[in-house]
């Protein structure tokens, strides 16, 4: 079965789309390693702001993170394609990840999860809960959330976070790396592209 052509490409981009260096990160909103790398990715993007470096995040759902799918629907519903809204709400959700991790939801229902997502959106952005839940259930949001998962499959991504720099997937940084370690990888690439 072929993958249908999505309405928009996968991912949320921070920075110049024409940048010479693209960092791509595949993350899961329920993944603890993704939560660990998240602030570092934002710091790296901020450090290189105005330079020829961009960050593109693809939000995927791993099979063992059963709450991640609905959290992802909530992220797409709130962002409405706006990268800044996506990054801000993802930061908020990562800060509250303990509330929806597997142990916390062992005896809770799907409705409990929907109400938690809606509560996060209401607290973070002042949305109207009922309208937000309706938007989460739109087929358009479903397609937006499904697209990065299918894109990840084309790149053989099966774990999070998975990182690419200029489409190379053998990178010497991971969720434990600090900004200085990222700079040690990116700065020489910037020098080469300038020279």
C-alpha positions, 0 to 999 in steps of 0.5 A: 500500500502506498503512502498518500501524499500529505497536505503538508510535509512532515515536521515543524521547522525552526529557522530558515528553510534554506539553511545549509545545516538541518537538524532533524529530530524524531521524538515521541512526546511520552519518551523520557529520552525525548524529554531529556533532549528537548531543552537541548534541542531548543538551546541549540536552535537558539544558539544558531539563530540567525545562522545557516542552521535549522531544526525540524522536529517530527513527532511520532508515536512509539508502540509502547507509549499508549498515551502518546498518540492522543497527546500528539493529536492535542499538539497538532490540534493546538499548533494548527501548523504553527511551529512556534505554537508546537514548540511551546506546547511540546515544552509544556507537555514535556514538563508535565510528562509524569502525569501521563506516563504509563504507570500513571495511566495504568487504571485510567480510561481513554476519556481520562486521557482526553480530558488531561490533554484538553486540560493541558491545552486550556491551561497553556493556551486558554482554549475552549475545552469542548472545541479543542476536543472536537478539533482533536477528533478532526480527520485533518488532525489525524492525518497530520499526526499520522504523516510523521509516523509514516515519514519515520518509517521511510527513514527506518526510524524505530526509536526516539529520539533519532537524530539526523544532521543534513540527512546523515543518521550517524551523528556523534550526539544523542539525548545525553549530549550538551550544547557544547557537544552539539557545537563541536559537530555543527561548527566545523560544518558551518565553517566548511559551508562558509569556505 
